[in-house]
Each structure stands twice: as structure tokens, then as C-alpha cells.
Amino acid sequence: MERVRIGLLFFLSIISIASCEKDDICVEGDTPLLVIEFYDISDTTALKNVPTLRVVGQGQSVTVNTVADRTALNKISIPLKTEMDQTSFLLISNSASAENGAETGNIDTVNFSYKRLEDFLSRGCGFVVNYDSLQASLTSDTDNWIKDIEIIRSKVINSDSTHVKIFH
């Protein structure tokens, strides 16, 4: 009986050791952010800060958490939706709040459309979404502060380089 117990214990130990795998810890990365740089419309090679910029996803009540709110910036990185083929943002120049809390800055709506490409990294990381065929459009209004939009890279596979230039 004792030999059976020792044999069973040995057998269970071998099975538990054999079933162990290397931990799947994800260090390879996340879904990339869209990188936008702002340029001077009168000198299209010169970066130009947007004064007190605020970025809000259309239909959202909070600002995008990857951008410092109401700061003068000439470069931002923002997330695109991973479950849809388009994302729209309210880009607000000279953002401020009235006494009643209403936004008083100049609001322009920029719409991005793209094809989503799911890429399996590993069991630990799962899937990331890359984007292809990026396009941008500006919703026209009577006082657009954004004058032009240029796509530099139509594939968004990392956040290391600029994808879009916005001229103002």
C-alpha cells in the first residue's frame, strides 16, 4: 500500500511539473496611439503650439487621458477605437470654461477612419489592433481653427513617429 502511495505521489509530481509553462508576461507592447503634430499654416515646416488645447472623444464627457488638458502643445498621441472603423475627436483651441461650466474655446471636430488589423502577439499579450488606410476629415463650421490635415503615415503600427500633421 505504501508503494502505491509513493508511486501515485511521484506520478502526480511528474504531471504537475510537466504541465508548468513559462509565465506569459506581456512586455511586447500595446495597441499604438495615433501621433499628431501641429504646424503653422503660414510656414508648413514649423511646429506650432495649440494654445490651451483640450482633446475630447466625440460623445464623451471627459478629456482624452493621453493628452495634458488645457496645455499649449504641438504634438499629441491619442487612442483610436479598437471596436469600430472610425473615431472622432473634438480638438479645442483656447479651451476655457464659462461660469456655468460651458466650453468657450474654438471647437473643431476631426474624424478618422481606418481599417483595423488584429495582430496576435502571444498568450500573455493577446491581440493588439493596428490600423491601416488611415484617412482624416474636418467637420466644417463657421470658425475652423484647423486649416488643413495631412496624413503622413496611413499605417498606424507604432507610436514612434508622426502619422498626421494638422495645420493651423
Sequence and secondary structure as in RCSB ss.txt:
>XXXX:A:sequence
MERVRIGLLFFLSIISIASCEKDDICVEGDTPLLVIEFYDISDTTALKNVPTLRVVGQGQSVTVNTVADRTALNK
ISIPLKTEMDQTSFLLISNSASAENGAETGNIDTVNFSYKRLEDFLSRGCGFVVNYDSLQASLTSDTDNWIKDIE
IIRSKVINSDSTHVKIFH
>XXXX:A:secstr
 HHHHHHHHHHHHHHHHHT        S     EEEEEE SSSTTSB  EEEEEEEETT SSB TTS TTEEESE
EEE   SSSSEEEEEEEET  B TTS B SEEEEEEEEEEEEEEEEETTTEEEEEEEEEEEEEE  TT S  EEE
ES S BS SSS  EEEE 
